[in-house]
Amino acid sequence: MTFPLLPDFLSFLRMCGAACLPPLLAATPVAAQVPVRADSLPGGLAPPAPLIIGAYAQGSFLLDHTYAVQHLVRAHPTGFELNVQRQTTGRQPWHGWYKFPKVGLALVYYNYHNPTLGRSYAASLYLSKSFWRTDRHDLSFRLGTGLAYLTNPYDQQTNHKNTIASSALNATLQLRLEYDQALTERLGLLLGLGLNHYSNGATTKPNFGANLPTLVLGLNYHQRRPAPLGAAPAPAPADVGHYFFNLSTSLGFKQRNESDQTKYAVNSVTAAAGRRLNRKSNLVLGLEGFYDRSLQATLRDTAQDRRQLPDVRKAGAFLGHELLFGRLAFVSHLGFYLYNPYKSNKFYYERLGLKYHFTSRLFGSVDLKVHRGAADVIEFRAGVKW
C-alpha cells in the first residue's frame, strides 16, 4: 500500500522552508481572531494557508490478530512523531467541498522493545478533516499512507521468528482521531487515538503485518489560530454527470512462500467506463484480465499430471468508487471472477488504491489487490482516460 501525491503538495513543500519555523513560543492568553474570508481579499483570492507543526509521543501494543504473530506480543512499543501540516483555505475547489481539511507530512519512529522486531522509521502523507472546529478546539479524523523501513525483517537463517514482515521496506497506513485544545494563542495540546499498520502487501512472505493501536500525546504550534478559511465552496465542475472511459495496465511482483525466494510478475489489463456523480465521486464499472505467474509455479509443484494443467489466467468484472481530491482519488473496487479455471482463491476480490491524474488524459495509481482480507499483490498501474 504505497503511495500518494496530494493536490497542491508541491507548493506546500516549497513554502515550508526554514522561514516557516516558529519563533520561541510565548505563553500568552488565547486572543479571539476574526477569520479572513476569501471574499474580503483583493480579487476574491483565498487567504494564505497557515502551518501547524507537531511533536507527539506514542504508546502502543502489538495486536495479535492471527496465531502466527502471538509469540511476538511481548512488550509495548513506544514511538515519537514529528509532523508539519498546512490548513487548506480554498485555493483549490476541493478544499471547500471537503470543508477545508489539513494536508500533512508525518515522520514516525517506533521502538518495539523486542530484538526480533527491532525498530521502524516511517514517512507518510495524510489528510485531516475536522468535525468540530472553534477558536480553541479542533476535533478531527486523520487518514494517511506512506512508506516504512523496518530494521529487523524476517530472515530464514538469522531472524526466522519475525513473521510480521519479511522485507525492510513496507507500506504504512494511519488512522487517527485527534483533539487539539488551545493552551495559548499559538500552542495546542494534542490527544489522539489511532491505528498504525505496516505491511509489504505480500510482495515477500511471511507477511502477517503489524497492527498497532496507539495513544498519542503531544503539542502543536499553530502559525495562526483560528486559521483563515475561504469563502463558500466553488460550484460543481463542468464534468458532473458526464461519462468517461479508462484503459490501463498494471505490473506487480509477489512471492509464493518463505522457501521460494523468486519474485513472480503479476500483470493485469483493465477496461472501464465511469460517470462523475457529483463534486466528490466517480462511479466505475469495468472488465479486467489477470496473469499471475506464481500460480503457474504452484500448480506445477502440486499437480499429479503436468500434461493437462488448468489455465491460471483469470478474468473478472468489478464495480468501483473513486473519492476525488482534485487530481488525486481514493479508489475502492469489488470484483468477481467470471473466468477462473484454477480455483486458487475465492470467487471475489477487493482493491484499494490511490490514483493520480498527471494530465487530463494520463493517470497512474498504486493499488492493493486483496482476497478475503489477505493481501494478494501491490499493483503499479498506468492508464489513459477519454
Salt bridges, closest charged atoms under 4 A:
ASP8 OD2 - HIS95 NE2 3.46
GLU81 OE2 - ARG142 NH2 2.90
GLU81 OE1 - ARG176 NH2 2.78
ASP138 OD2 - LYS102 NZ 3.04
GLU178 OE2 - ARG142 NH1 3.30
GLU178 OE2 - ARG176 NH1 3.10
ASP180 OD2 - HIS222 NE2 3.08
ASP180 OD1 - ARG225 NH1 2.58
ASP239 OD1 - ARG276 NH1 3.19
ASP260 OD2 - ARG256 NH2 2.84
GLU288 OE1 - ARG351 NH2 3.16
ASP292 OD2 - LYS254 NZ 3.15
ASP301 OD2 - ARG256 NH1 2.81
ASP305 OD1 - ARG307 NE 3.05
ASP311 OD1 - ARG313 NE 3.12
GLU322 OE2 - LYS355 NZ 2.96
ASP367 OD2 - ARG381 NE 3.10
ASP376 OD1 - LYS254 NZ 2.73
ASP376 OD1 - HIS371 ND1 3.81
GLU379 OE1 - ARG351 NE 2.82
GLU379 OE1 - ARG381 NH2 3.43
